Amino acid sequence: MRITLLWYAGAMRRIISQKLQKWQLTKGRKPLILYGARQIGKTYILKDFAKHNFPKYHYLNFEEDPQLLKFFEQDLKVDRIIKELSLYLSQSINIKTDLLIFDEIQNCPKALTSLKYFAENIPELALVSAGSLLGLELSPESFPVGKVEVMHMYPMTFMEFLLALGEDDWHDYLRDFDYQSQIAQPLHNTLLSYLKDYFVVGGMPKVVDTYVINKDGSLQVYDRVRDQQEQIIQAVLADVAKHSGKENSMNITQTWQYMPSKLNAYYESDNARFRFKEVIKGKERYKDFIGVLDWLEKANLVIRVPILEHIQVPLMSSMKENIFKLYNYDIGILARLANLSPQRILSSDYGSFKGYFVENFVAQELRAEISHLDSLYSWKTKDHELEFVINDREGRALPIEVKSGKTKTATSFRKFIEKYEPGIKIIYSQDNFSFDKEKSLYRLPLYMPCTTLIGH
């Protein structure tokens, strides 16, 4: 069967819509769980997907309507559940043609367990659920291993930002780029300008929407952007307080909220890794932070990148749990937490952590492009450091150097190549695109995706 993937006019267009359509058309599909942080657009995208791909859909939100939990208390006989939900919703659920959406499923652990029985007893029903990985992993009920499909959703990428701006031609130009061509300098300069806007706005859908609606050429739009980002930050902090307990809440809040202000303390040029003792008074070792970091990761609020001293296959085999870099889940939220003014970002003046800021963007983009959450690493020895290492399509280590400005001599990059002889090599910077065929070296502008190159 040929899959035709469609963009919907007037919608907040997300690449994940394509993945949802593929799931819909997959023979023998299983119930789907969509993971993601709060306010990244899970509900919107599921309703939009349902509206354009099914004759009817039924939306159940276990957080907004606690009464729904009662339908799963008696037992998990899915025929009964469907019949009673139809009565409750005053609309028949057609298991052959309709889509059933379980939103905020972490609020109903038994509904999570029921996905196993939906898969076994009503396999023809299209059922998608959405929720927080944190809530699902803390569920007292058993996870339906092998009976569900899992999909991860992240803040909007730069490519999706272009679509939101209505700049489809720019999006298509980058999507279809063959990595053998040249980019005319005026086009390169325009794309860098769009990227600076993205550095300010980030990828949270409500913030992007605020920017698109109010964009009038003046700097006032950035004030509205910052206000919306602050609302999201406060909502995150409220979630932390609600779900993590008083003492743990304070530690989580301090670690996440003040990460930017501590960058100089725990990201040093000669030892760029997370410094525990500088974050929370009285907590100096990794074991003091295990719960905090686990919570932030499960809530999708940070990106943890392990630092490897030696490269071997698989990459995770040489990983040390307590040595890593830590990035924010969204570049716009990071800028707001750091009180980095839009004017400074637009002028490429990031202050004392310019390198880290650009690294955060690349980490965010790579996580969205790579299919496996645990596939992003860094490399560091006594004398050398490389920002990112991933697996290429052949399973070899692929080095990615990141430069915040123009490309300079990359000593560590060369050392990595000499030591491990990788195939494809990538350097990200503000320079224009170039390709050294003899060395298999791609110099990519920061705005260019590398999905085709890495084969994920």
N, C-alpha and C positions, 0 to 999 in steps of 0.2 A: 504494500500500500504506500502510495506517495503522500508525504505529509506536506500540506501547504500551510505555512505559518503566516499569520496575518497581523498587521498593526491596526489598532483601532483608532480612527480619527477622533480627536478631542479627548482621548484618555491620557492618563499619566503612563506613558509607555515604558515598560520594564522588560528587560531581557528574559526575566523569569517567566513571562507569559509564554514564551516559546517552549520552555521546559514543561510547563503545565499542559500545553497542547500535545506535546509528545507523550506525556503520561496518559492523557485522555485516550489517545489512539493506540496505546500499547496493548497488545493482546495479553490477556491474563493479568491485567493490572491489579495491584493491591491498593488498599486504602492508603492515602498519602498523608504524611505529617509535614507541615511547613514550619520550620523553626526560624526564629529571628528575634532581634531586640524589639522593644516597645517602639511604636510610632515610626516604623520603617515602611509601613504601607501593606502589611499582610492582608488585613481585612479588605482594603480597597481592591487589591489585585485579585483576590479570590472572588469577590462579587463581580468585578469587571470581567474576569474570565468566565464566570458562570453565565452572565448576561449574554455574552457573545458566542457561547458554545453549547448551551443546553436550552431546551424549550422551557424549562422551569427549574428553579433552584430553591432550596429551603435553608435558611440561615439560622443557626442556633448559637447563641453566645452564652456560655456558662458563667461568665462573670456578671453580665448585665441581668440575667434571668436565673437566679438560684433555684427556681422551681424546677428547672430542667434536670437537676441532679436527681430528683426523686424517681425519674423514669428508669434509672439505672440501679436503684437500691434493692428492688425485689429479687431480680436475677438478671442475667445477661443474655436472655433469649431474644435474639435480634428481631424475630418476627413480631413478638409482642411489642418490643420497643418501637418498631416502625409503625405499627398499628396505633399505639397510644400517642406517639408524636403527631401522627396525621390528625387525630382527633383534637389534640391540644392546639395545633397550628390552624385548624379548620381548613385544611387543604390536603388532598390525597398525595402521598409520596409514591411516585411511579419508580420502582426500583430498576426498571430497564432504561428509562430515558432521563430521569432527573438527576440533579447533583445535590448531595447533602453536605452541608458545611458545619463542622463542629469548631467554633472559634473559642479561644481561651480554654482549650481542653485541659490545661493543667489544673483548672479549678474543679474538674470532675474526674478524679483518678479512675473511677470505674468505667467511665466513658472511654478512657484510654485503653483499658483492658478489653473493652468490648470490640475494639477494632479487630482483634484476632478472630472473633466469632462472626463479624461482618465479612471478613475475608473468607472464612471457611463455609459459611452458610448462605450468604447472599453475595457471591463474587461478582455478579453483574451490576451491583449498585456502585455508582461513582461516588466515593466518599472522600472528602478532604478535610483535614483538621489543621488548626494553627495554634501555636502556643510558644511559650518560653521553654527553652531547653533546660533552664534552671528548674522550673516548676515540674517539668516532666521527669527529670532525673531524681528529684526529691519525692516523687510520688510513692506512696506506700503500696500501691498496686504494682503487679508485675508488668514489665514492658513487653509488648507483643513482638518479640524478636522473630524475624523471618516472615512475619505476617503483614508488615507495612513497608512502604517505601518512604524514604526520608529526603527532604529537599531543604536546603539552607537559603535564606534570603538576607541580604545585606543592604546598607544604605545605597543610594543610587550612585553608580559609577560616573566617571566623566562622560563616557559615551551616552549614558542615559540622560545626563544633564543637557547634552546637546539636543537630544530629542525633546526634552521638556521645553527648551528654548524655541523649538520649532525649526532648529537648524538641521533638518534631515539631510541636506546635501553634505554638510560637514561630517555628520555621523557616517553616512554611506561612503564617503571618501576614505575615512580611516578604516571602516570595516572591510572595504574591498582593496585596501592597499596591498600590493603584491611583494613588498619588501625588496624589490629589485629596482624600483623607480627612484626618481628624485622628487623632492618637495620644493616648489618655487618659494623663494624667501618671503615674498609677501603673504603667501598662504601660511607658512610657518609662523610668521609674526602674529597673524590673526588667531591662529589656534592657541598660541601662548597667551594671548589676551583673554580668550575664553577660559583657559586653564586658571588664570589668576582670579577670575570671577568665581570659579568653582572652589578655589582655595578659601575664599571668603564664605561662600554659601554652604559648601559641603553637599552631602547627599541625603539629608533627611527630607522626605517628600513635602512635609508642611513648610519647611524653610524654602525649598526650591519653588514651591507654589507661591509663597509670599514674594519671592524675588521676581518670578515671571509676571505676576499680576501687577506689581508696583514698579517695574523697571521703566524708568522714564529718562534715563541719561544723567540723572543727578545722583549725588552721594546719599541722599535721604533714604533711598531704597535699602542701603546697608544698615541704617538704623533699625528699620523694620525687620530685617534679617536677624540682626543681633537680638532684638526683642523676642522673636520667635524661638531662637536658639536658647535663650535664657528660660523660656517657658518649658522647653523640652528638658533642660538640665534640672529644673525644679521638679518636674514630673519624675525623672529618674531618681532623684534624691528621695522623693516621697515613696517610690517603689522600694528603695533600699530600706527605708525605715519600716515599711509595712511588712516586709517579708524576711528580714534577716535578724531580728532581735536587737535590743538596745545597744549592747556593747559591740557586737559585730557590725552593726549599722554605722557606728562612729568610725570604726577602722576602715570599712569599705568606702564610706563617704570621703574620708581624708585621703585615702590612697588614690581614688579616682579623681576627685575634684582638684586636688593639688598636685597631681602628676606634672603638669606643665611648669609650675613654679619651682619644682625640684629638679628640673632637667639638668641644670648645671651641677647639681650635687651628685646625682647618680648616673649621669651620662658624661663621663670624662673622656677627653680625646685619647688618652693612653689606656683606657680600660672601659670601653663603652658597654656597660651592662647595668641592669637594674641594681640600685644601691638601697638595700633594705633600711639601714640605720638612719637614713636621711628623711624617711617618710613619716614614721610614727614614733614618737618619743617612747623609749623603753623597749622597742621592738627592733632587733638588730639582725636576726637570723631568718633564713628561709622558712624554718618550721613555724615561726611566728606569723607568717603570711600565707600559709597554705590555704586556710579557709577563705581568706579575703580574696586571693587570686582566683581560687576555684569559683567563688561566687561571681566575680566580675567576668570571668570567661564564660560561665554557663549563662549569664545574662547577656552575653555578646557585646559587652561594653568595652572590652579591650582585645587586643591581638597580641598573644604571647609568641615570640619568635625565639626558639632555643638557639644557643650559640654552640657550635660544634668546634672542637679543637682538631679533630681528625675527620676526614671524609672517607666513608666506606658505605657500601650498599648492603641493606637499606640505610638511608640517612639517619633514621631514628635510632639505629643500633649504637651510635656513638654519642647520643644525647645525654646531657646531665640535667636533671630536673631543676636544679637550683641556679642555673646560669642561663640567662635569657635577656632579651630586650622586650620592652613593653610599649605598645602603641595604643592610641585611642581608636575607637571603632569608626569615627567620622572626623574628617579633617576640619570641617566647619565648627563642630562642637569643640574640638581641640583648640581652634583659634579663639573661640569665645571664652573657654576656660582659662586660656593664657592671657586674656585681655589684649590680644594682638589686634590692633586697629585695622580696619579694612584698607585705610590709606597706606599703611606700611606694607601690607600684603600686595596691594596693587602696584607698589613701587619696588617689589621684591626685596624689601628690607625686613627680614624676619628676626633681627636682633641676634641674640647670643645662641639661638638654637635653630638657625637656618637649615643646617644639614638634617637635624632630627625632624623638622617640620616636613621637608620634602620626602624623607624616608617614610614618614607616617603615611603620606599620600600613596607612595608606591606599595607599601605593605597592604593598605586598604584595597587598592586595585588588584593586586596579586591574589589576595584572599578571595575576591569575588570571581576571579578568572580561573583559579585552580579548583579542581573538583574535590580535593581532599583537604580537610581542615588542618591536618597534621603534616602538610607537605612543604611548609615554608620555614626555612632555617637561615641562620647567619653563620659566618665562619670567622674564627679569631685565633691567632697564635700569639706568642710573646711580642712579635714584631709586625704582624700583619693583621688586617681586618677587612672582611668583605661583607657588604650590607646584607645580601640575600643569596641563598642557594636553594634551588629546587631540582626536582627530577625532570629530565627531558623525556621525550616520547620513547627513547630507548632505555630509560631507567638510569642513565648516567647523571652525575651531578652537573647542573647548569648554573654557572656563576652569573650574578646580576650586580653590577656596580651602580651606585647611585650618586650623582653629582648634583648639588643644588644649583650650580651655575653652569659655566662653560666647562667642557672636558679638560682636565689637566692630566699630568702624568699619573697613571694609576699603578703604583708600585705593587700594592697588595694584589690587585687584579692579575698582574703579570706573574706574580709568585704563585698564585693559585693555579694558573694555567700551566706553568712549568711543572708543578708538583703533581697535578691530577689529570692533565691532558684531556680536558672536556671537549665535547663536540661543539655545539653552539655556545656562543658567549654574547652577553648583552651588557651594554653600558647605557644607562639612562642619564640624560642631562638636558639643559636648555638648548643644546646645539641642534642643528638640523639633522635630518636622517642621512646616514651613510652606511654602506655595507662593504666590508672587506672580505671578498669571496675566498681568498687564499687562506685567511685565518678563521673563516666562519664567524666573524665578529660583526655584530649589529650594534650600531650606535643609534639608539632610539630617542626621539624627543620625549619629554616627560608625558606628553598627552597621548602617546601612541600605545594602544593595547598590544600585548605580545601573545595572545591566545593561539594564533595560528603557528607561531614559532615554537611554543612550548608543547603544543599538542595536547592540551588538557581540555 
